[in-house]
Amino acid sequence: MNFSLTDTQLLQWESIVDFSRRELNSEIRDNDQQGQFPLENWQKCAEMGLLGLLTPEEYGGLGEDLLSCAVSIEALSYGCEDSGLVHAIITQLCCIVLLNLYGSAQQKQQYLGKLSCGELIAAQSITEPDAGSDVLSMRTKVDSNGSGYSLSGGKVFISNGPLAGVVIVFAKNGEGKSSFGGDISCFLIERGTAGFSVGKPLAKMGLRTLQNSELFFDDACVPAQMMLGKSGHGMFIFNEAIEWERVLMTASHLGTMERVLGKCVEYVKTRKQFGREIGKNQSISNKIGDMKVNLELGKLMLYKMAWLKDQGKRATLEASVGKLFVSESLKSSCLDAVQIHGGYGYMQECDLERDLRDSIAATIYSGTSEMQRNIIARMLGL
Ligand SMILES: Cc1cc2nc3c(=O)[nH]c(=O)nc-3n(C[C@H](O)[C@H](O)[C@H](O)COP(=O)(O)OP(=O)(O)OC[C@H]3O[C@@H](n4cnc5c(N)ncnc54)[C@H](O)[C@@H]3O)c2cc1C
């Protein structure tokens, strides 16, 4: 086993941290309060190559492996304090991965370049009002019509939904709940398609710069060539997608945890009460110790998950273990960070209250913590 990152990965880490600190942190408080997506920063990230990390070079990307990409996303989240923007970028990367893995030559040609340079924004939609954790009970329906398909139904909470020019949609061609998902297929649908409309951005507790919305399909016509992968392969595609997503989300959570830890270490060394630094109290330094343990264990898990995917292997169990551990650790680190900073931690100007609000969603999206435990238990034969 080799635990060291390559020189290229280390250089990329440094340049992304430097870029994010310099370019991405100036208006976050205002954008957070107004629920405003930072389009200018999105474009800067595109120019930096961050949207094309996983896009093959022939389509204008950097063609990185997942481990290198995960290190880059960690660096981005470490330097950039706007977790909503990072989430939007990961959503884009996941859509690019799906197109690259399952798209036809024509679909790749049509979308990969535009997605990688940020000109086009993408979203992926599976969750429905009555089908969240229970994905197989989705009701969005697909029917064949003369020249293609028509979609009817609706999705909810979709990241990038209000901004997306193209959306990946999962739909089923049968009534009732699927038993194994063999009747679920996956489609690309463009904004502006008749019968496809997008709801208003949803107001959220955290990740407020990320834009989420409902999507509505009312006999929306999708040409036959817009099916992604084969008919009935929707759940196969979803299961692959979710592993990539859990790796990238975990990478971003670890970047945030490292940034928050650094801020706490700095603070407890300088803040004095009762004539000495607050870090001299074990009840404070133990919290810092726990943050570091979670960070280091999370990194080991992340690199294993990414390595498995780079070997072309399944990482269902590892992705669930890593996602569960790191998302819960992120939440507890952010809560401890606010506590360590006392009253100041509770104030907006300290920025940690925003990290805490942002962190809570991590144990919900990409499969809740309860569902990760269910998956782990199922894979152990329970
Ligand atoms: C910020 C954010 C971004 C998102 N982005 C997207 C996106 O881009 N695309 C998309 O498709 N979706 C997206 N989602 C939706 C997300 O994937 C769902 O919210 C999540 O899967 C949970 O579904 P639900 O909200 O319907 O909760 P429910 O499934 O209704 O769950 C409610 C509670 O019950 C628990 N629960 C449910 N079933 C079980 C069970 N069998 N055992 C134990 N506990 C159970 C859950 O863990 C949870 O605590 C996003 C959500 C958020 C918050």
The ligand as an SDF file (V2000), in Angstrom:
LIG
                    3D

 53 58  0  0  0  0  0  0  0  0999 V2000
  -29.7700   19.8510   -0.0510 C   0  0  0  0  0  0  0  0  0  0  0  0
  -30.4230   18.7090   -0.7470 C   0  0  0  0  0  0  0  0  0  0  0  0
  -30.0850   18.4430   -2.0690 C   0  0  0  0  0  0  0  0  0  0  0  0
  -30.7220   17.4080   -2.7520 C   0  0  0  0  0  0  0  0  0  0  0  0
  -30.4450   17.2070   -4.0710 N   0  0  0  0  0  0  0  0  0  0  0  0
  -31.1060   16.2350   -4.7670 C   0  0  0  0  0  0  0  0  0  0  0  0
  -30.8780   16.0530   -6.1780 C   0  0  0  0  0  0  0  0  0  0  0  0
  -30.0760   16.7610   -6.7900 O   0  0  0  0  0  0  0  0  0  0  0  0
  -31.5640   15.0880   -6.8180 N   0  0  0  0  0  0  0  0  0  0  0  0
  -32.4470   14.2640   -6.1860 C   0  0  0  0  0  0  0  0  0  0  0  0
  -33.0250   13.4120   -6.8290 O   0  0  0  0  0  0  0  0  0  0  0  0
  -32.6960   14.4200   -4.8340 N   0  0  0  0  0  0  0  0  0  0  0  0
  -32.0550   15.3750   -4.1350 C   0  0  0  0  0  0  0  0  0  0  0  0
  -32.2830   15.5510   -2.7770 N   0  0  0  0  0  0  0  0  0  0  0  0
  -33.2510   14.7000   -2.1220 C   0  0  0  0  0  0  0  0  0  0  0  0
  -32.6230   13.6820   -1.1700 C   0  0  0  0  0  0  0  0  0  0  0  0
  -31.9540   12.6870   -1.8930 O   0  0  0  0  0  0  0  0  0  0  0  0
  -33.7700   13.1250   -0.2970 C   0  0  0  0  0  0  0  0  0  0  0  0
  -34.2010   14.1870    0.5360 O   0  0  0  0  0  0  0  0  0  0  0  0
  -33.3240   11.9360    0.5560 C   0  0  0  0  0  0  0  0  0  0  0  0
  -33.0590   10.8270   -0.2460 O   0  0  0  0  0  0  0  0  0  0  0  0
  -34.3900   11.5580    1.6060 C   0  0  0  0  0  0  0  0  0  0  0  0
  -35.6590   11.4390    1.0390 O   0  0  0  0  0  0  0  0  0  0  0  0
  -36.8880   12.2210    1.7190 P   0  0  0  0  0  0  0  0  0  0  0  0
  -36.4810   13.6330    1.8770 O   0  0  0  0  0  0  0  0  0  0  0  0
  -38.1100   11.9400    0.9340 O   0  0  0  0  0  0  0  0  0  0  0  0
  -37.0130   11.6050    3.1590 O   0  0  0  0  0  0  0  0  0  0  0  0
  -37.8090   10.2480    3.5680 P   0  0  0  0  0  0  0  0  0  0  0  0
  -37.3780    9.1420    2.6800 O   0  0  0  0  0  0  0  0  0  0  0  0
  -39.2470   10.5380    3.6670 O   0  0  0  0  0  0  0  0  0  0  0  0
  -37.2190    9.9870    5.0130 O   0  0  0  0  0  0  0  0  0  0  0  0
  -37.6460   10.7040    6.1650 C   0  0  0  0  0  0  0  0  0  0  0  0
  -36.9240   10.1110    7.3770 C   0  0  0  0  0  0  0  0  0  0  0  0
  -37.2910    8.7200    7.5150 O   0  0  0  0  0  0  0  0  0  0  0  0
  -36.1250    7.9160    7.4760 C   0  0  0  0  0  0  0  0  0  0  0  0
  -36.4140    6.6560    6.7790 N   0  0  0  0  0  0  0  0  0  0  0  0
  -37.0950    6.4500    5.6290 C   0  0  0  0  0  0  0  0  0  0  0  0
  -37.1390    5.1660    5.3170 N   0  0  0  0  0  0  0  0  0  0  0  0
  -36.4680    4.5040    6.2940 C   0  0  0  0  0  0  0  0  0  0  0  0
  -36.1450    3.1500    6.5390 C   0  0  0  0  0  0  0  0  0  0  0  0
  -36.5080    2.1750    5.6990 N   0  0  0  0  0  0  0  0  0  0  0  0
  -35.4170    2.8450    7.6440 N   0  0  0  0  0  0  0  0  0  0  0  0
  -35.0330    3.8200    8.5100 C   0  0  0  0  0  0  0  0  0  0  0  0
  -35.3060    5.1240    8.3330 N   0  0  0  0  0  0  0  0  0  0  0  0
  -36.0110    5.4570    7.2350 C   0  0  0  0  0  0  0  0  0  0  0  0
  -35.0900    8.7240    6.7080 C   0  0  0  0  0  0  0  0  0  0  0  0
  -33.7720    8.2990    7.0000 O   0  0  0  0  0  0  0  0  0  0  0  0
  -35.3990   10.1290    7.2200 C   0  0  0  0  0  0  0  0  0  0  0  0
  -34.7980   10.3280    8.4600 O   0  0  0  0  0  0  0  0  0  0  0  0
  -31.6650   16.5870   -2.0810 C   0  0  0  0  0  0  0  0  0  0  0  0
  -31.9620   16.8470   -0.7290 C   0  0  0  0  0  0  0  0  0  0  0  0
  -31.3540   17.8810   -0.0800 C   0  0  0  0  0  0  0  0  0  0  0  0
  -31.7070   18.1440    1.3670 C   0  0  0  0  0  0  0  0  0  0  0  0
  1  2  1  0
  2  3  1  0
  2 52  2  0
  3  4  2  0
  4  5  1  0
  4 50  1  0
  5  6  2  0
  6  7  1  0
  6 13  1  0
  7  8  2  0
  7  9  1  0
  9 10  1  0
 10 11  2  0
 10 12  1  0
 12 13  2  0
 13 14  1  0
 14 15  1  0
 14 50  1  0
 15 16  1  0
 16 17  1  0
 16 18  1  0
 18 19  1  0
 18 20  1  0
 20 21  1  0
 20 22  1  0
 22 23  1  0
 23 24  1  0
 24 25  2  0
 24 26  1  0
 24 27  1  0
 27 28  1  0
 28 29  2  0
 28 30  1  0
 28 31  1  0
 31 32  1  0
 32 33  1  0
 33 34  1  0
 33 48  1  0
 34 35  1  0
 35 36  1  0
 35 46  1  0
 36 37  1  0
 36 45  1  0
 37 38  2  0
 38 39  1  0
 39 40  1  0
 39 45  2  0
 40 41  1  0
 40 42  2  0
 42 43  1  0
 43 44  2  0
 44 45  1  0
 46 47  1  0
 46 48  1  0
 48 49  1  0
 50 51  2  0
 51 52  1  0
 52 53  1  0
M  END
$$$$
